[in-house]
């Protein structure tokens, strides 16, 4: 496992949560998209990033994104 890559992914998720709390939703999503790319080789981390995206979508009441993330969660671990 590349611990530097995993740590970077964790930092991106933390930044996303911070920006989300400030109401900077576009910036938060960009951090999550970057975290998604870095997390792809690691099934557990990748699934966690999708879970975070699902939670953001739910809080924003973005149902198309929410249901898209539900589907991705089902596929995230096996596809990583």
Buried (B, 14 or more C-beta within 10 A) or exposed (E): EEEEBBEBBBEBBEBBBEBBEEEBBEBBBBBBEBBBEBBBEBBEBBBBBBBBBBBBBEEBEBEEBBEBBEEBBEEBEEEB
